[in-house]
Amino acid sequence: FDVIQSDPVLGNMLLRYPATLLPLLEEAIVEAQREVAKRLERLEQNATQKRQHMGIVKGEPHTDGCNSSHPMTRVHARLVHLPPHMSCCRPSLSSIVASDVGKIIQISGTVVRAGAVQMYESTRAYRCREKGCGHAFVVYADLEQVNNALPVPLVCPAGGAGRDSCKGTKFDVIPNGSVHTDYQEIKIQEAASRLGIGTIPRSVLIKLQHDLVDTCQPGDDIVGMFLNQWLMYSC
């Protein structure tokens, strides 16, 4: 809500296109950490040089046991306190419609099932085997699939920024280039107190990742991206 007040265009774009803008926000958070770490390091070096010049202290600079030159890279941009409007805050699960797919919405309900905490491969790094290319890139898991499958790269994505496009179709998996994430599925159901007489309560599947695992309680307000989940067809 604060973002919409300070920058209405950015705030509304975040609600409408979270899949595109949230990763950019997370990259900006990491870059901001790096910039702050550089400034702190320069300040510490200047302070140490000044103290040494004055003969007050000699030796390594004091860091309080923390390493500011290595910022956290696994960060998440969380949207909370959405504006109280029907376009993003749904009063019930029954009010969710097909046009909400791909948008940020806020819902509340009762947790009726919580699955076991699991681990899945959220990203995998590849390197193109085409001669003269060697482009490294990352593939992200598709949360719209039942098993959160990693899509198989078909064509090398190299190209742009003054670089010729590559048509390579063979890739090597980069060792230690995968990221594994905690994962949990829960199901929430409409609260009986909000239903009319004779109304069947609706339910929806929620996928929790990383720091959100094992944190949801009955009656919590949940803010997330509404996605399709495609079931495997068997004949």
Buried (B, 14 or more C-beta within 10 A) or exposed (E): EEBBEEEEEEBBBBBBEBEEBBEEBBEEBBEEBEEEBEEEBEEBEEEBEEBEEEEEEEEEEEEEEEEBEEBEEEBEBEBEEBBEEEBBBBEBBBEBEEEBEBBBBBBBBBBEEBEEEEEBBBBBBBBBEBEEBBBBBBBEBEBEBEEBBBEEBEEBBBEEEEEEEBEBEEBEEBEEBBBEBBBBBBBBBBBEEBBEEEEEBBBBEBBBBEEBBEEBEEEBEBBBBBBEEEEEEEE
